[in-house]
Amino acid sequence: MVGILLLYLSSFALSFGQGMVLPVLPVLVSDLDVSVAAAAQVITAFAVGRFITLIPGGALLDSIGARLAVIGTPIVITAATLSVSALPSYGLLMAAMLLVGGAEAIWNLSREIAGVEMVSQAQRGRMMSGFMGSSSAGAALGSAFGGILLEHTGLRAVFLAYGGIALAVSVASFIWRDRVAPRGAARPATGKPQGAFDWGALFNYSKLVREIRPEYRRTFFVLVMTTFVMMMYRMFIQAMLPLYAGTHLQLSPSQIGYLFSMMGIVVFVMIIPAGLVIDKLGRKWAIVPSTGLPALAFILIPYSTTFAELAVLFTIVGVANGLSLGSVAVATYDVLPAAVRGRLQALRRTISEVGGISGPLFGGLIAGATNPGVPFLVVAPILVVTALICAFGARETLVKKDRRLA
């Protein structure tokens, strides 16, 4: 219990620190004398760092275990953010955010692996929903606090506070390190003892997949495909809905903002119900609706003519997003042996990042050739097919008899 609570508090704290950075972007234009476009690339640096670190980070976790990563990655964040606080410059800030993105990616993966080993299979959905909830709350509150701190003190103080938070997380994890250590340390798929990791097999995914029980291998591939589609439609709607609502329906920027805020509230409300659905009914009870419901909304969006109609459809998408946040991750952990969790989860997350990039690109190309409503109709069948494949082409991964701690 102490270990899970520590991971929840750490998730909240690090997300709080990340949220503090968002209000900084406009200030960079004046304080560091850069353009608006250059200031926006700070977020790009964070995303790139996360993307390029996932694969080697997963291999590292399979080698050293989750405990050291939970302790060590906040130290990297501390060093990066404190360096910006000591010597603010655009180049140093970009390098720091690259490191922060990479460390954040490894930390998120390590907290999940540590958490999975602390609870029974029948509690994983609620555990993962707790991670999502603590991270969402931390990011939201951090943005507000970061804006206040920036207004009253300045750029340096924001990064100093972020570094202090990350250092506190690392110290707390070190003090309670035995509580965040997995019950059974992962062993590399090579059969070598931990510490003698076969780095030559880093990208040998055909060998890693063979570690999965044969009856669940197809399910793993379905889950990877589903993650790609989920991330694609999430990023797609963030890019295309403002274009459709603004150019076609002539909604104001504030009305568009209200739609996204409404969806975020629905996602937050869904955290506890989604965890219960995932653990009590089964993983597919959350995964299938989380891809099927957006299809219904996407079909109706091009025919919506008012803010109220879009609000209803955004509520549907919010319910789907709430169900999707932890369900696929939990199902994947169900089927992956401990020895390969880091690498194969990192592979799944990397493919999802590709989906996030392709969604807006795909939608933009179609919208440019037609109009902003057509891309929704093109993506809807993809969501329907994905839901059907999940329903009939994947196994349920929850073992109902595992009720030891439920």
C-alpha positions as CSV (number, residue, x, y, z in Angstrom):
1,M,0.0,0.0,0.0
2,V,2.8,2.4,0.9
3,G,4.5,1.7,-2.4
4,I,1.4,2.4,-4.5
5,L,0.7,5.6,-2.5
6,L,4.2,6.7,-3.1
7,L,3.8,6.2,-6.9
8,Y,0.5,8.1,-6.9
9,L,2.1,11.0,-5.1
10,S,5.1,10.9,-7.3
11,S,2.9,10.9,-10.4
12,F,1.0,13.9,-9.1
13,A,4.2,15.8,-8.2
14,L,6.1,15.2,-11.5
15,S,3.0,16.1,-13.5
16,F,2.6,19.2,-11.4
17,G,6.2,20.2,-12.3
18,Q,5.6,19.5,-16.0
19,G,2.4,21.6,-15.9
20,M,4.3,24.5,-14.4
21,V,6.4,24.8,-17.6
22,L,3.4,25.4,-19.9
23,P,2.8,29.1,-18.9
24,V,6.4,29.8,-19.5
25,L,6.2,29.6,-23.3
26,P,4.9,33.1,-23.9
27,V,7.5,34.6,-21.6
28,L,10.3,33.0,-23.6
29,V,9.6,35.4,-26.4
30,S,10.5,38.4,-24.3
31,D,12.9,37.0,-21.7
32,L,15.1,34.9,-24.1
33,D,14.4,37.0,-27.2
34,V,13.1,34.2,-29.4
35,S,10.2,34.1,-31.9
36,V,6.8,32.6,-31.1
37,A,7.6,29.7,-33.4
38,A,10.9,29.0,-31.6
39,A,9.2,29.1,-28.2
40,A,6.7,26.5,-29.3
41,Q,9.5,24.1,-30.2
42,V,10.2,23.7,-26.5
43,I,7.2,21.3,-26.4
44,T,8.6,19.7,-29.6
45,A,11.9,19.0,-27.8
46,F,10.0,17.4,-24.9
47,A,8.1,15.1,-27.3
48,V,11.2,14.2,-29.3
49,G,13.0,13.3,-26.1
50,R,10.2,11.0,-25.1
51,F,10.0,9.4,-28.5
52,I,13.7,8.6,-28.9
53,T,14.1,7.3,-25.4
54,L,11.2,4.8,-25.2
55,I,12.9,1.8,-27.0
56,P,16.3,2.0,-25.2
57,G,14.5,2.9,-22.0
58,G,12.4,-0.3,-22.2
59,A,15.6,-2.3,-22.6
60,L,17.1,-0.5,-19.6
61,L,14.1,-1.4,-17.5
62,D,14.3,-5.0,-18.4
63,S,18.0,-5.0,-17.4
64,I,18.1,-3.0,-14.2
65,G,14.5,-3.3,-13.0
66,A,11.9,-0.6,-12.2
67,R,13.2,0.4,-8.8
68,L,16.4,2.1,-10.0
69,A,14.6,3.9,-12.8
70,V,11.9,5.2,-10.4
71,I,14.8,6.7,-8.3
72,G,17.1,7.7,-11.0
73,T,15.0,9.4,-13.7
74,P,13.8,12.3,-11.4
75,I,17.5,13.0,-10.8
76,V,17.9,13.6,-14.5
77,I,14.9,16.0,-14.4
78,T,16.4,17.8,-11.4
79,A,19.7,18.3,-13.2
80,A,18.1,19.5,-16.4
81,T,15.7,22.0,-14.8
82,L,18.2,23.4,-12.3
83,S,20.6,24.1,-15.1
84,V,18.0,26.2,-16.8
85,S,17.3,28.0,-13.6
86,A,20.9,28.8,-13.1
87,L,21.7,29.9,-16.6
88,P,18.5,30.6,-18.7
89,S,19.2,30.3,-22.4
90,Y,17.2,29.0,-25.4
91,G,19.8,26.4,-26.4
92,L,20.1,25.1,-22.8
93,L,16.3,25.1,-22.4
94,M,15.9,23.0,-25.6
95,A,18.6,20.5,-24.4
96,A,17.0,20.3,-20.9
97,M,13.5,19.6,-22.3
98,L,14.9,16.9,-24.5
99,L,16.4,15.2,-21.3
100,V,13.2,15.9,-19.3
101,G,11.1,14.2,-22.0
102,G,13.3,11.2,-22.1
103,A,13.4,10.8,-18.3
104,E,9.6,11.3,-18.1
105,A,9.0,8.5,-20.6
106,I,11.2,6.1,-18.7
107,W,9.8,7.1,-15.4
108,N,6.2,6.6,-16.5
109,L,7.0,3.1,-17.8
110,S,8.9,2.2,-14.7
111,R,6.1,3.3,-12.4
112,E,3.7,1.1,-14.3
113,I,5.9,-1.9,-14.1
114,A,6.5,-1.4,-10.4
115,G,2.8,-0.9,-9.8
116,V,1.8,-4.0,-11.8
117,E,4.1,-6.1,-9.5
118,M,2.5,-4.6,-6.3
119,V,-1.1,-5.5,-7.0
120,S,-3.1,-8.5,-8.1
121,Q,-4.2,-8.8,-11.7
122,A,-7.7,-8.0,-10.6
123,Q,-6.6,-4.6,-9.2
124,R,-4.5,-3.4,-12.2
125,G,-7.3,-1.4,-13.8
126,R,-7.9,0.7,-10.7
127,M,-4.2,1.1,-10.2
128,M,-3.7,2.4,-13.7
129,S,-6.7,4.7,-13.4
130,G,-5.2,6.0,-10.2
131,F,-2.0,6.8,-12.1
132,M,-4.0,8.6,-14.8
133,G,-6.0,10.6,-12.3
134,S,-3.0,11.7,-10.2
135,S,-1.1,12.8,-13.4
136,S,-4.1,14.7,-14.8
137,A,-4.8,16.5,-11.5
138,G,-1.1,17.3,-11.1
139,A,-0.8,18.8,-14.6
140,A,-3.9,20.9,-14.2
141,L,-2.9,22.3,-10.9
142,G,0.7,22.7,-11.9
143,S,-0.3,25.0,-14.8
144,A,-2.2,27.3,-12.6
145,F,0.6,27.4,-10.0
146,G,3.3,27.9,-12.6
147,G,1.4,30.9,-14.0
148,I,1.2,32.5,-10.6
149,L,4.8,31.8,-9.7
150,L,6.0,33.1,-13.1
151,E,4.0,36.3,-12.7
152,H,5.4,37.1,-9.2
153,T,8.9,35.8,-9.4
154,G,10.1,35.0,-12.9
155,L,11.4,32.3,-15.3
156,R,14.2,31.0,-13.1
157,A,11.9,30.3,-10.1
158,V,9.6,28.1,-12.2
159,F,12.5,25.8,-13.2
160,L,14.0,25.9,-9.7
161,A,10.7,24.8,-8.3
162,Y,10.4,22.0,-10.9
163,G,13.9,20.8,-10.1
164,G,13.1,20.8,-6.3
165,I,10.0,18.8,-6.9
166,A,11.8,16.2,-9.0
167,L,14.6,16.0,-6.4
168,A,12.0,15.4,-3.6
169,V,10.4,12.6,-5.6
170,S,13.8,10.9,-6.1
171,V,14.7,11.2,-2.4
172,A,11.3,9.8,-1.3
173,S,11.7,6.9,-3.8
174,F,15.1,6.2,-2.4
175,I,14.0,6.2,1.2
176,W,11.1,3.9,0.4
177,R,13.0,2.0,-2.3
178,D,12.1,-1.5,-0.9
179,R,8.4,-0.5,-1.2
180,V,8.7,0.3,-4.9
181,A,10.8,-2.8,-5.8
182,P,8.9,-5.5,-7.7
183,R,8.0,-8.6,-5.8
184,G,9.8,-10.6,-8.5
185,A,12.6,-9.0,-10.3
186,A,12.4,-9.3,-14.1
187,R,14.8,-11.6,-15.8
188,P,16.0,-11.0,-19.4
189,A,14.5,-13.3,-22.0
190,T,18.1,-14.7,-22.7
191,G,18.0,-16.5,-19.3
192,K,21.1,-14.7,-18.1
193,P,21.0,-13.3,-14.6
194,Q,20.0,-9.7,-14.0
195,G,23.0,-7.5,-14.6
196,A,24.2,-9.7,-17.6
197,F,21.6,-8.3,-20.0
198,D,21.9,-9.3,-23.6
199,W,22.1,-5.9,-25.3
200,G,22.7,-7.6,-28.6
201,A,19.1,-8.7,-28.6
202,L,17.8,-5.2,-28.0
203,F,15.8,-5.0,-31.3
204,N,15.2,-8.7,-31.7
205,Y,11.4,-8.3,-31.3
206,S,10.6,-11.6,-33.0
207,K,12.4,-13.4,-30.2
208,L,10.8,-11.2,-27.5
209,V,7.3,-11.8,-28.8
210,R,8.0,-15.6,-28.6
211,E,8.2,-15.1,-24.8
212,I,4.5,-14.4,-24.8
213,R,2.3,-17.4,-24.3
214,P,1.2,-18.6,-27.8
215,E,-2.5,-18.1,-27.2
216,Y,-1.9,-14.4,-26.4
217,R,0.5,-13.4,-29.2
218,R,-2.3,-12.4,-31.6
219,T,-3.9,-10.5,-28.7
220,F,-0.7,-8.6,-28.1
221,F,-0.5,-7.5,-31.8
222,V,-4.2,-6.4,-31.7
223,L,-3.5,-4.3,-28.6
224,V,-0.5,-2.7,-30.3
225,M,-2.7,-1.8,-33.3
226,T,-5.4,-0.5,-31.0
227,T,-3.0,1.8,-29.2
228,F,-1.9,3.2,-32.6
229,V,-5.5,3.9,-33.6
230,M,-6.5,5.4,-30.2
231,M,-3.6,7.8,-30.2
232,M,-4.3,8.7,-33.8
233,Y,-7.9,9.6,-33.2
234,R,-7.1,11.6,-30.0
235,M,-4.5,13.7,-31.8
236,F,-6.7,13.9,-34.9
237,I,-9.7,15.4,-33.0
238,Q,-7.4,17.9,-31.3
239,A,-6.2,19.1,-34.7
240,M,-9.3,18.8,-36.8
241,L,-12.2,19.8,-34.5
242,P,-11.0,23.4,-34.1
243,L,-10.7,23.7,-37.8
244,Y,-14.2,22.3,-38.4
245,A,-15.9,24.2,-35.6
246,G,-14.1,27.5,-36.4
247,T,-14.3,27.5,-40.2
248,H,-17.5,25.6,-40.8
249,L,-19.7,26.5,-37.8
250,Q,-18.0,29.8,-37.0
251,L,-17.7,29.0,-33.3
252,S,-15.6,31.4,-31.3
253,P,-12.2,30.3,-29.8
254,S,-13.7,30.4,-26.3
255,Q,-16.5,28.0,-27.4
256,I,-14.0,25.6,-28.9
257,G,-12.0,25.8,-25.7
258,Y,-15.2,25.0,-23.7
259,L,-15.7,21.8,-25.8
260,F,-12.2,20.6,-25.0
261,S,-12.6,21.5,-21.3
262,M,-15.9,19.6,-21.2
263,M,-14.2,16.5,-22.7
264,G,-11.4,16.8,-20.1
265,I,-13.9,16.9,-17.2
266,V,-15.7,13.8,-18.5
267,V,-12.4,12.0,-18.8
268,F,-11.5,12.9,-15.2
269,V,-15.0,11.8,-14.0
270,M,-14.5,8.4,-15.8
271,I,-11.3,7.5,-13.9
272,I,-12.9,5.5,-11.1
273,P,-15.8,3.9,-13.2
274,A,-13.3,2.9,-15.9
275,G,-11.0,1.2,-13.3
276,L,-14.0,-0.7,-12.0
277,V,-15.1,-1.8,-15.5
278,I,-11.6,-2.9,-16.4
279,D,-11.2,-5.0,-13.2
280,K,-14.7,-6.3,-12.6
281,L,-16.1,-6.9,-16.1
282,G,-12.9,-7.3,-18.2
283,R,-10.4,-5.4,-20.2
284,K,-12.4,-5.7,-23.5
285,W,-15.4,-4.2,-21.9
286,A,-13.4,-1.0,-21.8
287,I,-11.3,-1.4,-24.9
288,V,-14.1,-2.1,-27.4
289,P,-16.3,0.9,-26.5
290,S,-13.3,3.2,-26.3
291,T,-12.8,2.6,-30.1
292,G,-16.4,2.1,-31.1
293,L,-18.0,5.2,-29.4
294,P,-15.7,7.7,-31.1
295,A,-16.8,6.2,-34.5
296,L,-20.4,7.2,-33.7
297,A,-19.3,10.7,-32.8
298,F,-17.1,11.0,-35.9
299,I,-20.0,10.0,-38.2
300,L,-22.2,12.7,-36.6
301,I,-19.7,15.6,-36.3
302,P,-19.9,16.7,-40.0
303,Y,-23.7,16.9,-39.7
304,S,-23.6,19.0,-36.5
305,T,-24.6,22.6,-36.8
306,T,-24.6,24.0,-33.2
307,F,-22.4,24.2,-30.2
308,A,-24.9,22.1,-28.2
309,E,-24.7,19.2,-30.7
310,L,-20.9,19.2,-30.6
311,A,-21.0,19.3,-26.8
312,V,-23.0,16.1,-26.8
313,L,-20.6,14.4,-29.2
314,F,-17.6,15.6,-27.2
315,T,-19.2,14.0,-24.1
316,I,-19.3,10.7,-26.0
317,V,-15.6,11.1,-27.0
318,G,-14.8,12.0,-23.4
319,V,-16.4,8.7,-22.1
320,A,-14.4,6.8,-24.7
321,N,-11.1,8.5,-23.8
322,G,-11.8,7.7,-20.1
323,L,-12.3,4.1,-20.9
324,S,-9.2,3.9,-23.1
325,L,-6.6,5.5,-20.8
326,G,-5.7,2.4,-18.8
327,S,-7.5,-0.5,-20.4
328,V,-5.0,-1.3,-23.3
329,A,-2.0,-0.8,-21.0
330,V,-3.4,-3.1,-18.4
331,A,-4.4,-5.8,-21.0
332,T,-0.8,-5.6,-22.4
333,Y,0.7,-6.1,-18.9
334,D,-1.6,-9.1,-18.5
335,V,0.0,-10.9,-21.4
336,L,3.6,-9.9,-21.2
337,P,6.1,-11.9,-19.1
338,A,8.1,-9.9,-16.6
339,A,11.3,-10.4,-18.5
340,V,10.2,-8.5,-21.6
341,R,7.7,-6.0,-20.2
342,G,9.9,-3.0,-20.6
343,R,10.9,-3.6,-24.2
344,L,7.5,-4.7,-25.5
345,Q,5.6,-2.0,-23.6
346,A,8.1,0.6,-25.0
347,L,7.5,-0.8,-28.5
348,R,3.7,-0.4,-28.1
349,R,4.1,3.2,-26.8
350,T,6.5,4.1,-29.6
351,I,4.0,2.9,-32.2
352,S,1.3,4.9,-30.4
353,E,3.5,8.0,-30.8
354,V,3.6,7.4,-34.5
355,G,-0.2,7.2,-34.5
356,G,-0.3,10.6,-32.7
357,I,1.9,12.1,-35.4
358,S,0.0,10.5,-38.3
359,G,-3.5,11.5,-37.1
360,P,-3.3,15.3,-37.6
361,L,-1.1,14.8,-40.8
362,F,-3.7,12.4,-42.3
363,G,-6.6,14.7,-41.4
364,G,-4.9,17.8,-42.7
365,L,-4.2,16.2,-46.1
366,I,-7.8,15.1,-46.5
367,A,-9.2,18.5,-45.3
368,G,-7.0,20.3,-47.7
369,A,-8.3,18.3,-50.6
370,T,-12.0,18.5,-49.5
371,N,-13.3,20.3,-46.3
372,P,-12.7,19.9,-42.5
373,G,-15.8,17.7,-42.1
374,V,-14.8,14.9,-44.5
375,P,-11.8,13.6,-42.5
376,F,-14.1,12.6,-39.7
377,L,-16.1,10.4,-42.1
378,V,-12.9,8.8,-43.4
379,V,-11.6,7.9,-39.9
380,A,-14.9,6.6,-38.5
381,P,-14.7,3.2,-40.4
382,I,-11.1,2.7,-39.1
383,L,-12.5,3.0,-35.6
384,V,-15.3,0.6,-36.3
385,V,-13.0,-2.0,-37.8
386,T,-10.6,-1.6,-34.8
387,A,-13.5,-2.2,-32.4
388,L,-14.6,-5.3,-34.2
389,I,-11.1,-6.7,-34.3
390,C,-10.7,-6.1,-30.6
391,A,-14.1,-7.7,-29.9
392,F,-13.6,-10.9,-32.0
393,G,-9.9,-11.1,-32.7
394,A,-8.4,-10.7,-29.2
395,R,-8.7,-12.8,-26.0
396,E,-10.0,-11.4,-22.8
397,T,-6.8,-11.1,-20.6
398,L,-8.4,-10.8,-17.2
399,V,-8.3,-14.0,-15.3
400,K,-11.5,-13.9,-13.3
401,K,-10.3,-16.3,-10.6
402,D,-7.5,-13.9,-9.6
403,R,-9.4,-12.2,-6.7
404,R,-6.8,-12.4,-4.0
405,L,-6.8,-8.7,-3.2
406,A,-9.9,-7.5,-5.1
